[in-house]
Amino acid sequence: MSGLAWGVLGFGWVARDFAAPAMLASGGTLAAIADPDPQARRAGEVLGARAHADLETMLDDPAVQAIYVATPNHLHRSGVEAAAAAGKPVLCEKPMAATLADAEAMASVVARAGIPYGTAFDQRHHPAHAAMRDAIAGGAIGTLTAIRIVYACWVDAGFAADNWRADPARAGGGAMMDLAPHGLDLVDFLAGEPLVEVAALTQRRVQDYAVDDGAALIGRTARGVLAQLHIAYNCPEGLPRRRLEVIGSTGQLLAENTMGQTAGGDVWHIGGASGIRTRMAVPQAETSPFTRQMAAFARHVLAAPEPAFSLARDLHTMRLLHRAYGAATQ
């Protein structure tokens, strides 16, 4: 078997609709799920998983090789630490935790346990973004100067029956907490280095809840690449809302509708002198970023460490997010 036998903690829509199919498509199995909600447990059983009401009984299952933590943010720490104590490799949904303190505590526990760990930044596994990174490294746009990202959607108070993403105690923040980690990690992935400076503004402009429904972030890497992110929960689904621009001294890469859980979208190269737009070829264009992520984590556990996963890098991203919230005004 090329994949892992997975145990999933928290079987909500992301785990059910995207992660579980990706586990199977990458050669793994969905061995077990743990969720206090009977309906979620039934959904896991439909897919052939053993269903548990709590993490402890799932961790006792010898068939489970690795844990995917997909609970609300405030429960990430307890799930990761319990799995680490049991010696199970962990792939944890982003952000690492609802607070920086929890993320730092998690990182210490994971480091002491010595288990393989990764934060689920699926956007670095999107085939379009991988093709863009290769093009940048190959000199297709000259010297990289700036990255601009728009990652927006519509999440109102009634988005889900229990919309924990709008609860500051459980989410740790709003649109910026949920969507900015992808952008921050994607800048690192494309530039080959993380931001070292960051500032932000947030807004509570449209949605009726206590967390931010939009944010603008700017930052700079150590070598001077600039980054700009527009993050939103207040953008209607019919509007252009998922755009990635990578600007260089001789050209630009433009990706439209690649930011998200599914494959697809369009990637273009624009010549700096000619202005000519050419569609870029994207290897494995229709492969789900979740499938690529699960396959990479399986290699990380079963073969050799994968550069896609780095505890230190993930903790740095969480610190950037913490600093962005500290700098923000609403």
C-alpha positions in Angstrom: 0.0 0.0 0.0 1.4 3.4 -1.0 -0.8 5.4 1.3 -1.7 5.5 5.0 -4.5 4.0 7.1 -6.0 7.3 8.3 -8.0 8.2 11.4 -9.9 11.4 11.1 -10.7 13.6 14.1 -13.7 15.8 13.3 -15.7 14.6 10.3 -17.2 17.9 9.0 -17.7 18.9 5.4 -14.0 19.5 4.6 -13.0 16.1 6.0 -16.0 14.3 4.4 -16.1 16.0 1.0 -12.4 16.6 0.3 -10.0 14.9 2.7 -11.6 11.5 2.9 -11.9 11.1 -0.9 -8.2 12.3 -1.2 -7.1 9.7 1.3 -8.6 6.9 -0.9 -7.4 8.5 -4.2 -3.8 8.7 -2.9 -3.7 4.9 -2.1 -4.7 5.1 1.5 -7.7 4.0 3.5 -10.1 5.7 5.8 -9.7 3.4 8.8 -11.6 5.3 11.4 -13.2 8.6 12.3 -13.9 10.2 15.7 -16.7 12.8 16.1 -19.2 13.4 18.9 -22.0 14.1 16.4 -23.9 10.9 15.6 -24.7 12.2 12.1 -21.0 12.7 11.3 -20.2 9.2 12.6 -22.9 7.7 10.3 -21.3 9.6 7.4 -18.0 8.0 8.2 -19.5 4.5 8.5 -21.0 4.9 5.0 -17.5 5.3 3.7 -16.4 2.1 5.5 -14.7 3.7 8.5 -15.0 2.5 12.1 -16.8 5.4 13.9 -15.8 6.5 17.4 -17.4 9.1 19.7 -14.0 10.3 21.0 -10.4 10.4 20.0 -9.1 8.2 22.8 -10.8 5.1 21.5 -9.7 5.8 17.9 -6.1 6.2 19.1 -6.4 2.7 20.6 -7.2 1.3 17.2 -4.0 -0.5 16.0 -5.1 -0.2 12.3 -4.8 3.6 12.4 -1.4 4.8 11.2 -1.9 8.6 11.1 -4.3 11.2 12.4 -5.9 14.0 10.4 -7.2 16.7 12.7 -10.1 18.6 11.2 -11.9 19.9 14.3 -12.7 23.6 15.0 -9.5 25.5 15.6 -9.7 25.7 19.4 -9.6 21.9 19.6 -6.5 21.4 17.4 -4.1 21.5 20.3 -5.8 18.8 22.4 -6.2 16.6 19.3 -2.6 17.0 18.1 -1.1 16.5 21.6 -3.1 13.4 22.2 -2.1 11.9 18.9 1.6 12.8 19.5 1.4 11.1 23.0 0.2 8.0 21.2 3.0 8.2 18.7 0.8 8.8 15.7 1.9 11.1 12.9 -0.4 14.1 12.5 -1.7 16.2 9.6 -3.5 19.1 11.3 -5.8 21.5 9.4 -4.8 25.1 9.2 -4.4 27.3 11.2 -2.3 25.3 13.6 -4.5 26.5 16.5 -6.9 29.3 17.6 -4.1 31.1 19.4 -0.3 31.4 19.1 0.1 30.1 22.6 -1.7 26.9 21.7 0.4 26.5 18.5 3.7 27.0 20.4 2.6 24.4 23.0 1.6 22.0 20.3 5.0 22.5 18.5 6.8 21.7 21.7 4.9 18.5 22.3 5.3 17.4 18.7 9.0 18.0 18.8 9.5 16.1 22.0 7.4 13.2 20.6 9.4 13.1 17.4 6.4 12.3 15.3 6.0 13.3 11.6 3.8 16.4 11.6 2.3 18.7 9.0 -0.2 21.5 8.8 -2.7 21.0 6.0 -1.8 23.9 3.6 -3.4 22.3 0.6 -2.7 25.3 -1.7 1.0 24.5 -1.9 -0.1 21.1 -3.3 -2.3 22.6 -6.0 -0.9 21.5 -9.4 -1.3 25.0 -10.9 0.7 26.5 -8.0 3.4 23.8 -8.3 3.7 24.7 -12.0 4.0 28.4 -11.2 6.7 27.7 -8.7 8.7 25.7 -11.3 8.3 28.5 -13.8 9.6 31.1 -11.3 12.6 28.9 -10.4 13.2 28.4 -14.2 13.5 32.2 -14.7 10.2 32.6 -16.6 9.5 36.0 -15.1 13.0 37.2 -14.3 13.6 38.4 -10.8 10.6 37.9 -8.6 9.4 41.2 -7.2 5.8 40.8 -5.8 3.0 38.4 -5.2 -0.7 39.5 -5.0 -3.4 37.1 -3.8 -7.2 37.5 -3.7 -8.9 34.7 -1.7 -12.5 35.6 -0.9 -15.8 33.9 -0.4 -19.2 34.5 1.2 -19.6 33.2 4.8 -22.6 34.6 6.6 -23.8 33.8 10.1 -26.0 31.0 8.7 -23.2 29.4 6.7 -23.6 26.2 8.8 -25.9 25.0 11.5 -23.1 25.6 14.0 -20.9 28.2 12.3 -17.9 28.0 14.6 -15.9 30.0 12.1 -17.9 33.1 13.2 -17.2 32.4 16.9 -14.0 34.1 18.2 -13.6 31.7 21.0 -13.5 28.7 18.8 -12.0 30.1 15.6 -9.6 32.6 17.1 -10.5 35.1 14.5 -12.6 35.4 11.3 -11.8 35.6 7.6 -8.1 36.4 8.2 -7.7 33.5 10.6 -9.3 31.1 8.2 -8.0 32.2 4.7 -4.8 34.2 5.3 -2.8 31.2 6.4 -3.1 29.7 2.9 -1.9 33.0 1.4 1.0 33.4 3.8 2.1 29.8 3.2 1.7 30.2 -0.6 3.9 33.3 -0.6 6.6 31.1 1.2 6.1 28.3 -1.4 6.3 30.5 -4.4 9.0 32.9 -3.2 11.1 30.1 -1.6 11.2 32.1 1.6 8.7 33.4 4.1 7.5 36.9 4.9 9.5 38.4 7.7 7.5 41.6 8.0 3.7 41.8 8.0 1.0 44.4 8.6 -2.8 44.2 8.2 -6.1 45.9 8.4 -9.4 44.1 9.1 -13.0 44.9 8.7 -16.4 44.0 10.1 -18.4 45.5 7.2 -21.1 43.2 6.0 -21.7 40.0 8.1 -23.5 40.0 11.4 -21.0 38.3 13.7 -18.2 39.2 16.1 -15.2 38.3 13.9 -13.6 40.1 11.0 -15.3 39.5 7.6 -12.4 40.9 5.5 -8.7 41.8 5.7 -5.9 43.3 3.7 -2.3 42.2 4.5 1.0 43.4 3.2 4.4 41.9 3.8 8.0 41.6 2.7 10.4 38.7 2.6 14.0 38.9 3.8 15.2 39.3 0.1 12.7 42.0 -0.6 9.8 40.3 -2.3 6.6 42.2 -1.6 3.2 40.4 -0.9 -0.3 41.7 -0.8 -3.3 39.6 0.3 -7.0 40.5 0.2 -9.0 38.0 2.3 -12.8 38.1 2.7 -15.9 36.4 3.9 -18.0 39.2 2.4 -17.5 38.6 -1.3 -20.5 37.2 -3.3 -19.8 33.9 -4.9 -20.5 35.2 -8.4 -17.8 37.8 -8.4 -14.1 37.2 -9.4 -12.7 36.3 -6.0 -9.8 33.8 -6.5 -6.8 35.4 -8.2 -3.0 34.9 -7.8 -0.5 37.2 -9.5 3.3 36.7 -9.4 5.2 39.6 -10.8 8.8 39.6 -12.0 11.3 41.9 -13.8 10.5 40.3 -17.2 7.0 39.0 -16.9 4.1 37.9 -14.8 2.2 34.7 -14.0 -1.5 35.0 -13.5 -3.7 32.2 -12.0 -7.5 32.5 -11.9 -9.8 30.3 -9.9 -7.0 28.1 -8.6 -7.3 29.1 -5.0 -9.6 26.5 -3.4 -10.1 22.8 -2.5 -10.5 21.6 -6.1 -8.2 21.3 -9.1 -8.5 23.3 -12.2 -8.4 27.0 -13.0 -6.3 28.8 -15.5 -2.6 29.9 -15.4 -1.2 32.4 -17.8 2.3 33.8 -18.6 2.4 37.4 -19.6 5.5 38.7 -21.3 6.9 41.9 -19.8 8.0 43.4 -23.2 5.3 42.1 -25.5 2.3 41.9 -23.1 1.4 38.6 -24.8 -0.6 36.3 -22.7 0.1 32.6 -23.1 -1.7 29.7 -21.3 0.7 27.7 -19.2 0.7 23.9 -19.3 0.0 22.4 -15.8 1.1 18.8 -15.2 -1.5 16.7 -13.4 -3.9 19.7 -13.8 -7.0 17.8 -12.8 -5.5 16.1 -9.7 -7.0 17.4 -6.4 -4.7 19.4 -4.2 -6.0 17.3 -1.3 -5.0 14.1 -3.1 -1.5 15.5 -3.7 -1.3 16.6 -0.1 -2.3 13.2 1.3 0.1 11.4 -1.0 2.9 13.8 0.1 2.2 13.2 3.7 2.2 9.4 3.2 5.7 9.7 1.7 6.6 12.0 4.6 5.7 9.2 7.1 6.5 6.0 5.1 9.6 7.1 3.2 11.6 10.2 3.8 10.8 13.7 5.1 9.0 15.9 2.5 9.9 19.6 2.2 6.2 20.3 2.0 6.0 19.8 5.7 7.9 21.8 8.3 6.9 22.3 11.9 9.2 25.4 12.2 7.8 26.9 9.0 4.2 26.3 10.1 4.9 27.9 13.5 6.5 30.9 11.7 3.3 31.3 9.7 1.2 31.2 12.8 3.4 33.9 14.3 2.9 36.1 11.2 -0.9 35.6 11.6 -0.7 36.6 15.3 1.4 39.7 14.4 -1.1 40.6 11.6 -4.0 40.5 14.1 -2.0 42.6 16.5 -1.4 45.2 13.9 -4.9 45.3 12.6 -7.6 47.8 13.2 -11.3 47.4 12.4 
